[in-house]
Amino acid sequence: MIIWDNDKYRKLKEERNIDLVEIEQIILNKKYITTLKNQSRPSQKLFIILYKNYIHAVPYIIDQNKNIILKTVYASRKFNKLYGGAGK
């Protein structure tokens, strides 16, 4: 199961036009590019996804019940250069 904070959902939708339901579908359908360790936060990993023609990072953790908890989503210039989106 993939879960997130509802306040974070609204904030991402309003401020960045990012829909966590769409992100969830990308992850569930295994359409992500890769997963990585989050270098700045050792307790987290990152899904690297192509979303709206640009590479985005999706930090997440897995809880004791094996739920994937999405922390946020952000467009990443660094990963866009590495994995190529429309902006490459």
C-alpha positions in Angstrom: 0.0 0.0 0.0 1.2 3.5 -0.8 0.2 6.3 1.6 1.0 10.0 2.1 0.0 12.9 4.3 -3.2 14.6 3.0 -1.8 18.1 3.8 1.2 17.3 1.7 -1.1 16.1 -1.1 -2.9 19.4 -1.2 0.2 21.4 -1.0 1.9 19.6 -3.8 -1.2 19.9 -5.9 -1.6 23.6 -5.3 2.0 24.7 -5.4 3.6 22.3 -7.9 0.7 20.9 -9.8 1.8 17.4 -8.7 -0.8 14.7 -8.2 0.2 12.0 -5.8 -2.5 9.7 -7.2 -0.7 9.8 -10.5 2.7 9.2 -8.8 1.1 6.3 -7.0 0.0 4.8 -10.3 3.5 5.2 -11.8 5.0 3.3 -8.8 2.3 0.6 -8.7 2.7 -0.1 -12.4 6.5 -0.2 -11.9 7.0 2.6 -14.5 9.7 4.3 -12.3 13.2 4.5 -13.7 15.0 3.3 -10.7 15.2 3.4 -6.9 18.2 4.9 -5.1 19.4 5.5 -1.5 18.7 9.1 -0.4 22.2 10.4 0.3 21.0 13.3 2.4 18.6 11.2 4.5 19.9 7.7 5.2 16.5 6.4 6.4 14.9 7.2 3.0 15.1 5.9 -0.5 14.1 7.6 -3.7 11.9 6.6 -6.6 13.2 8.3 -9.8 10.3 8.8 -12.2 9.4 10.5 -15.4 6.4 12.8 -14.6 5.1 15.4 -17.0 8.2 15.0 -19.3 10.7 15.8 -16.5 12.6 13.6 -14.1 11.3 13.8 -10.5 12.6 12.4 -7.3 10.1 10.8 -4.8 11.6 10.3 -1.3 9.9 7.5 0.6 10.2 5.2 3.6 8.8 1.7 4.2 7.0 1.3 7.5 6.8 -1.8 9.8 3.6 -2.9 7.9 5.5 -2.7 4.5 3.6 0.4 3.5 5.4 2.8 1.2 5.1 6.3 2.7 5.7 9.1 0.1 7.3 12.1 1.7 7.2 14.6 -1.2 7.9 14.9 -4.9 10.2 17.3 -6.6 11.6 18.0 -10.1 15.3 17.3 -10.1 17.7 19.0 -12.5 20.5 16.6 -11.3 18.5 13.4 -12.1 17.0 14.9 -15.3 20.6 15.3 -16.6 21.4 11.7 -15.5 18.2 9.9 -16.7 17.0 12.3 -19.4 13.6 14.0 -19.5 12.3 16.4 -22.0 14.7 19.1 -20.7 17.8 17.1 -21.4 
